[in-house]
Amino acid sequence: MSKYAEGTSVDTGRSRIELEKLLRRFGADQFAYAWDESGGREMLGFRIANRQVRIDLPMPDIDDPEFRLTPTGQVRSTSAARDRYDQEVRRRWRSLVLIVKAKLTAVADGISTIEREFLADLVIADGRTLSQWLEPQLEDAYNRGEIPALLPGLDE
């Protein structure tokens, strides 16, 4: 199965500009872009409907064999490995454009809400996203076997 936007020639700058225009069109009144080389991620931030949202876009590891080696296991040249890596970064940005556009469209069409679509990415008072705050607690609850049933009362 091929990945979405595999082979795209749209550079990351164009994808960021497209996201910024999209967010403005759907009512965002703040926009930010940042990168964290040590954390291996790029970040998109915006404020919409009085909610701060930050989407962390994980970047691939340039040393991953996916980039360094051909499908037959031959070592790629440095430039060929870099080209493959850059292609994957462009592809991920196109995927981000797709998902943000779909979420904002669902909100605009009354199918969903900002909170529902961006819940995991909402920024809380300490600067973490809701998912960064919740994931360790959720993992701990699962490990203790204390997760409530999806539909309480149906297992009685």
C-alpha positions as CSV (number, residue, x, y, z in Angstrom):
1,M,0.0,0.0,0.0
2,S,1.4,3.4,-0.9
3,K,1.5,6.3,1.5
4,Y,-0.5,9.5,1.1
5,A,1.3,12.1,-1.0
6,E,4.2,9.7,-1.8
7,G,6.3,11.4,-4.4
8,T,5.0,14.9,-3.8
9,S,7.0,17.7,-5.2
10,V,5.3,20.3,-2.9
11,D,8.0,21.7,-0.7
12,T,7.4,22.1,3.1
13,G,7.3,25.9,2.8
14,R,4.4,25.8,0.4
15,S,2.6,23.3,2.7
16,R,3.1,25.7,5.7
17,I,1.8,28.6,3.7
18,E,-1.2,26.6,2.6
19,L,-1.9,25.7,6.2
20,E,-1.6,29.3,7.3
21,K,-4.1,30.4,4.6
22,L,-6.4,27.5,5.5
23,L,-6.4,28.4,9.2
24,R,-7.1,32.1,8.4
25,R,-10.0,31.1,6.2
26,F,-11.5,29.0,9.0
27,G,-11.2,31.7,11.6
28,A,-7.8,31.2,13.3
29,D,-6.4,34.5,14.6
30,Q,-2.9,33.3,15.5
31,F,-0.4,31.1,13.7
32,A,3.1,29.8,14.5
33,Y,5.6,27.4,13.1
34,A,8.6,26.1,15.0
35,W,11.0,23.2,14.9
36,D,12.9,21.3,17.6
37,E,16.0,19.6,16.1
38,S,16.8,17.8,19.3
39,G,13.2,16.5,19.7
40,G,13.0,15.4,16.1
41,R,9.8,17.4,15.4
42,E,8.3,20.4,13.8
43,M,5.3,22.2,15.3
44,L,2.3,24.0,14.0
45,G,0.5,26.3,16.5
46,F,-2.7,28.3,16.1
47,R,-5.5,29.8,18.0
48,I,-9.0,29.2,16.8
49,A,-12.3,29.6,18.7
50,N,-10.3,30.9,21.7
51,R,-8.5,27.6,21.9
52,Q,-4.7,27.2,21.6
53,V,-3.7,24.3,19.5
54,R,-0.3,22.8,18.9
55,I,0.3,19.9,16.5
56,D,3.6,18.2,16.8
57,L,4.7,16.7,13.5
58,P,7.4,14.0,14.2
59,M,10.2,14.1,11.7
60,P,11.9,10.9,10.5
61,D,15.4,9.9,11.6
62,I,17.8,10.7,8.8
63,D,19.9,7.7,9.9
64,D,17.0,5.3,9.4
65,P,17.8,2.4,7.0
66,E,14.8,3.5,5.0
67,F,16.8,6.4,3.8
68,R,20.4,5.0,3.9
69,L,19.7,1.7,2.1
70,T,18.0,0.7,-1.1
71,P,15.2,-1.9,-1.0
72,T,17.9,-4.5,-1.8
73,G,20.1,-3.4,1.1
74,Q,22.7,-1.4,-0.9
75,V,24.1,1.7,0.7
76,R,22.8,4.9,-0.9
77,S,25.0,7.9,-1.6
78,T,24.7,10.7,0.9
79,S,22.9,12.9,-1.6
80,A,20.5,10.0,-2.5
81,A,19.8,9.3,1.2
82,R,19.1,13.0,1.8
83,D,16.8,13.2,-1.2
84,R,14.7,10.2,0.2
85,Y,14.6,11.9,3.6
86,D,13.5,15.2,2.2
87,Q,10.8,13.4,0.2
88,E,9.5,11.9,3.4
89,V,9.4,15.2,5.2
90,R,7.5,16.8,2.3
91,R,5.1,13.8,2.3
92,R,4.4,14.3,6.1
93,W,3.7,18.0,5.6
94,R,1.2,17.1,2.9
95,S,-0.5,14.7,5.2
96,L,-0.7,17.4,7.9
97,V,-2.4,19.7,5.4
98,L,-4.9,17.0,4.6
99,I,-5.9,16.2,8.1
100,V,-6.1,19.8,9.3
101,K,-8.3,20.7,6.3
102,A,-10.5,17.7,6.9
103,K,-11.0,18.6,10.6
104,L,-11.7,22.3,9.9
105,T,-14.1,21.3,7.1
106,A,-16.0,19.0,9.5
107,V,-16.2,21.8,12.1
108,A,-17.4,24.4,9.5
109,D,-20.0,21.9,8.2
110,G,-21.4,21.4,11.7
111,I,-20.4,17.7,11.8
112,S,-17.9,18.3,14.7
113,T,-16.4,20.9,17.0
114,I,-13.0,22.4,17.4
115,E,-12.7,20.7,20.8
116,R,-13.6,17.3,19.4
117,E,-11.3,17.5,16.4
118,F,-8.3,19.0,18.1
119,L,-8.8,17.7,21.7
120,A,-5.4,15.9,21.8
121,D,-3.7,19.0,20.5
122,L,-5.2,21.6,22.8
123,V,-2.6,23.4,24.8
124,I,-3.1,23.4,28.6
125,A,-1.8,25.9,31.2
126,D,1.6,24.2,31.6
127,G,2.4,24.3,27.9
128,R,1.8,20.6,27.2
129,T,-0.9,19.4,24.9
130,L,-3.8,17.5,26.4
131,S,-2.4,14.3,24.9
132,Q,1.0,14.8,26.5
133,W,-0.7,15.3,29.8
134,L,-3.1,12.4,29.4
135,E,-1.1,9.7,27.7
136,P,1.1,8.7,30.8
137,Q,-2.0,8.6,33.0
138,L,-3.9,6.5,30.5
139,E,-1.0,4.1,30.2
140,D,-0.8,3.8,33.9
141,A,-4.5,3.1,34.2
142,Y,-4.3,0.4,31.5
143,N,-1.4,-1.2,33.3
144,R,-3.4,-1.2,36.6
145,G,-6.5,-2.6,34.7
146,E,-8.6,0.4,35.8
147,I,-9.9,1.6,32.5
148,P,-13.7,2.0,32.6
149,A,-15.8,0.1,30.1
150,L,-16.5,2.1,26.9
151,L,-20.3,1.8,27.5
152,P,-20.8,1.5,31.3
153,G,-23.6,-0.8,32.3
154,L,-23.5,-3.1,29.3
155,D,-21.3,-5.7,30.9
156,E,-23.6,-6.3,33.9
